[in-house]
Amino acid sequence: MKNKIILLITISFFSISNNVSAQFDEQQLGAWYMYFFNTTFKESPWGIQGDIQYRNWDMGGDLEQLLLRGGVTYKPKNANIKFTLGYGNITKGTFGSSDVTTSESRIYQEALIPHKLSNRFNLTHRFRYEQRFNDGQDFRTRYRYNLFVNIPLTKSSLEAKAVYLALYNEIFLNGQRDIGNGARVEVFDINRFYSALGYMISPKAKVQLGMMRQITNGWSKNQLQVSFHQKF
């Protein structure tokens, strides 16, 4: 009798898992629409930066995330690095027709280190540490590293009217594995690989259109990305 119960539970578990997987369409193209800004306060080392991102499971309407984020920046004199202390608020949707959402508040610290391999290869390293407060979960942290590469194609540098290739790869690692109510997560959280074409409208404004492949422990999916980047 005991073996029959275990067998029944096992069959039920895999049936539920298969149904959940079937309800999530990894082949469906998603879309993220994003606005990034940053500025410095005159000649001081201080400034602000932020972004607004409307992320969809599909091309529009099926909310994945609405992300609002901003922070205070500090760039030491004679040092090619920028530090940020910021806060983000994220509203998370559910795949499909459900309108159920959850929210997350996030504090983060960031170091941005740009350098050039040559005139044509513009690299930036971004290190980010996050403290996360999710609905229904214990406090958790996450570590992120992103390598950005921008390569001008039609000009010798990233100047006005230049078309450029934009690439990045970002890996996310969880700090805490126990997140409350008996739930656990893996150390590996997400990997994002992105490639795009960008256009420098001016030295202070650019647009990008590209594709990102997002891989998690549970699924992987392609996301179209449209972004506008502005300096004041």
C-alpha positions as CSV (number, residue, x, y, z in Angstrom):
1,M,0.0,0.0,0.0
2,K,2.8,2.4,0.9
3,N,4.6,1.7,-2.4
4,K,1.3,2.4,-4.3
5,I,0.9,5.8,-2.5
6,I,4.5,6.8,-3.3
7,L,4.0,5.7,-7.0
8,L,0.8,7.8,-7.2
9,I,2.4,10.8,-5.7
10,T,5.4,10.5,-8.1
11,I,3.1,10.2,-11.1
12,S,1.0,13.2,-9.9
13,F,4.2,15.3,-9.4
14,F,5.4,14.7,-12.9
15,S,2.0,15.3,-14.4
16,I,1.8,18.7,-12.6
17,S,5.4,19.5,-13.7
18,N,4.6,18.7,-17.3
19,N,1.5,20.8,-17.3
20,V,3.4,23.8,-15.8
21,S,6.1,23.4,-18.5
22,A,3.5,23.1,-21.2
23,Q,1.8,26.3,-20.1
24,F,5.1,28.2,-20.4
25,D,5.9,28.8,-24.1
26,E,9.7,29.1,-24.3
27,Q,9.4,29.5,-28.1
28,Q,7.3,32.7,-27.7
29,L,9.3,35.8,-28.4
30,G,9.2,38.3,-25.5
31,A,10.0,42.0,-25.7
32,W,11.6,44.5,-23.3
33,Y,11.2,48.3,-23.8
34,M,13.8,50.3,-21.9
35,Y,14.9,53.8,-21.1
36,F,18.3,54.5,-19.4
37,F,19.5,57.9,-18.2
38,N,22.5,59.4,-16.3
39,T,23.9,62.8,-15.5
40,T,26.5,64.5,-13.3
41,F,26.1,67.6,-11.2
42,K,28.1,70.2,-13.1
43,E,31.8,69.6,-12.3
44,S,31.3,67.5,-9.2
45,P,32.0,63.8,-8.9
46,W,28.4,63.2,-8.0
47,G,25.5,62.3,-10.2
48,I,22.4,60.2,-10.7
49,Q,21.5,57.3,-13.0
50,G,18.4,55.2,-13.5
51,D,16.2,53.1,-15.9
52,I,12.6,52.2,-16.6
53,Q,12.0,48.8,-18.2
54,Y,8.7,47.4,-19.4
55,R,9.3,43.7,-19.9
56,N,6.8,41.4,-21.5
57,W,6.5,37.6,-21.9
58,D,5.2,38.4,-25.4
59,M,5.6,41.4,-27.7
60,G,3.4,43.5,-25.4
61,G,0.6,43.2,-22.9
62,D,1.6,40.0,-21.0
63,L,3.6,41.6,-18.2
64,E,6.9,39.9,-17.1
65,Q,8.3,42.8,-15.1
66,L,7.9,46.6,-14.7
67,L,11.2,47.8,-13.3
68,L,11.8,51.3,-11.9
69,R,15.4,51.9,-10.7
70,G,17.5,54.9,-9.8
71,G,20.7,55.7,-7.8
72,V,23.3,58.2,-6.8
73,T,26.6,57.9,-8.5
74,Y,30.2,58.9,-7.4
75,K,33.2,59.0,-9.7
76,P,36.5,59.7,-7.9
77,K,38.9,62.1,-9.6
78,N,41.7,60.6,-11.5
79,A,40.1,57.1,-11.3
80,N,38.4,55.4,-14.2
81,I,35.6,53.9,-12.1
82,K,32.0,54.9,-11.1
83,F,30.2,53.8,-8.0
84,T,26.4,53.7,-7.6
85,L,24.1,53.2,-4.6
86,G,20.6,52.7,-5.7
87,Y,17.1,51.4,-5.2
88,G,14.7,49.5,-7.5
89,N,11.1,48.6,-7.4
90,I,9.9,45.6,-9.5
91,T,6.4,44.5,-10.3
92,K,6.4,40.9,-11.5
93,G,3.6,39.4,-13.7
94,T,2.7,35.8,-14.4
95,F,3.0,34.1,-17.7
96,G,-0.3,33.8,-19.6
97,S,-3.7,35.3,-19.0
98,S,-3.3,35.6,-15.2
99,D,-3.2,39.2,-13.8
100,V,-1.6,38.1,-10.5
101,T,1.5,40.2,-9.7
102,T,4.1,40.2,-6.9
103,S,6.5,42.9,-6.0
104,E,10.2,43.2,-5.0
105,S,12.1,46.1,-3.4
106,R,15.8,46.0,-4.1
107,I,18.8,48.0,-2.8
108,Y,22.0,47.7,-4.9
109,Q,25.6,48.8,-5.0
110,E,27.5,48.9,-8.2
111,A,31.0,49.5,-9.7
112,L,31.3,50.4,-13.4
113,I,34.8,50.1,-14.9
114,P,35.2,51.1,-18.6
115,H,38.4,50.6,-20.6
116,K,39.4,50.3,-24.3
117,L,41.3,47.5,-26.0
118,S,41.7,49.9,-28.9
119,N,39.7,52.7,-30.5
120,R,37.2,50.2,-31.8
121,F,36.7,47.9,-28.8
122,N,35.0,49.7,-25.9
123,L,34.6,47.4,-22.9
124,T,32.8,48.0,-19.6
125,H,32.8,45.7,-16.5
126,R,29.9,46.0,-14.2
127,F,29.9,44.5,-10.7
128,R,26.6,44.7,-8.8
129,Y,25.5,43.4,-5.3
130,E,21.8,43.4,-4.6
131,Q,19.8,43.1,-1.3
132,R,16.3,41.8,-2.3
133,F,13.0,42.0,-0.5
134,N,10.4,39.8,-2.3
135,D,6.8,39.2,-1.5
136,G,6.5,35.9,0.4
137,Q,10.2,35.3,0.7
138,D,12.9,35.8,3.2
139,F,15.6,38.5,2.7
140,R,18.0,37.4,0.0
141,T,21.0,38.7,-1.9
142,R,22.5,38.3,-5.4
143,Y,25.8,38.9,-7.1
144,R,26.0,40.0,-10.8
145,Y,28.8,40.5,-13.2
146,N,28.2,42.0,-16.7
147,L,30.8,42.5,-19.5
148,F,29.7,45.0,-22.1
149,V,31.4,45.4,-25.5
150,N,30.6,48.1,-28.0
151,I,32.3,48.1,-31.4
152,P,31.8,51.0,-33.9
153,L,31.1,49.7,-37.4
154,T,30.7,52.8,-39.6
155,K,33.0,55.2,-37.8
156,S,36.4,54.9,-36.2
157,S,34.9,55.6,-32.7
158,L,31.6,55.9,-30.9
159,E,30.7,59.4,-32.2
160,A,27.6,61.0,-33.6
161,K,25.9,59.1,-36.4
162,A,28.0,55.9,-35.8
163,V,26.4,52.5,-36.1
164,Y,27.9,50.1,-33.7
165,L,27.6,46.5,-32.5
166,A,26.6,46.0,-28.9
167,L,27.3,42.8,-27.0
168,Y,27.0,41.8,-23.4
169,N,26.9,38.7,-21.2
170,E,25.7,38.9,-17.6
171,I,25.7,36.1,-14.9
172,F,23.6,36.2,-11.7
173,L,24.5,34.2,-8.6
174,N,22.3,33.9,-5.6
175,G,23.7,34.6,-2.1
176,Q,21.2,32.8,0.1
177,R,19.8,29.4,-1.1
178,D,17.0,29.1,1.6
179,I,14.4,31.7,0.7
180,G,11.7,30.8,3.2
181,N,8.7,28.5,3.6
182,G,11.0,25.5,2.9
183,A,11.9,26.8,-0.6
184,R,15.5,26.7,-1.9
185,V,17.2,28.2,-5.0
186,E,20.4,27.2,-6.8
187,V,23.5,29.2,-6.6
188,F,23.2,29.9,-10.4
189,D,20.2,32.2,-11.0
190,I,20.3,33.7,-14.6
191,N,22.6,34.1,-17.6
192,R,21.8,36.7,-20.2
193,F,23.6,37.0,-23.6
194,Y,22.7,40.0,-25.7
195,S,23.7,41.2,-29.2
196,A,22.3,44.3,-30.9
197,L,22.9,47.1,-33.4
198,G,23.1,50.6,-32.0
199,Y,23.0,54.1,-33.4
200,M,24.7,57.1,-31.9
201,I,22.2,60.0,-32.3
202,S,24.6,62.3,-30.6
203,P,27.5,61.9,-28.1
204,K,24.8,62.0,-25.4
205,A,22.0,59.8,-26.9
206,K,21.8,56.4,-28.6
207,V,19.3,53.7,-29.4
208,Q,19.7,50.0,-29.6
209,L,17.7,47.1,-31.1
210,G,18.8,43.6,-30.3
211,M,18.0,40.1,-29.0
212,M,18.8,38.7,-25.6
213,R,18.8,35.0,-24.7
214,Q,17.9,34.6,-21.0
215,I,18.7,31.2,-19.4
216,T,17.5,30.3,-15.9
217,N,17.3,27.0,-14.0
218,G,13.8,26.4,-15.1
219,W,13.5,27.8,-18.6
220,S,15.3,29.7,-21.4
221,K,13.7,32.3,-23.7
222,N,14.5,34.9,-26.4
223,Q,13.7,38.5,-25.7
224,L,13.6,41.4,-28.2
225,Q,15.1,44.5,-26.7
226,V,14.5,48.1,-27.7
227,S,16.4,50.7,-25.6
228,F,17.1,54.4,-25.5
229,H,20.1,55.7,-23.6
230,Q,20.5,59.4,-22.6
231,K,23.1,61.6,-20.9
232,F,22.1,65.0,-19.6
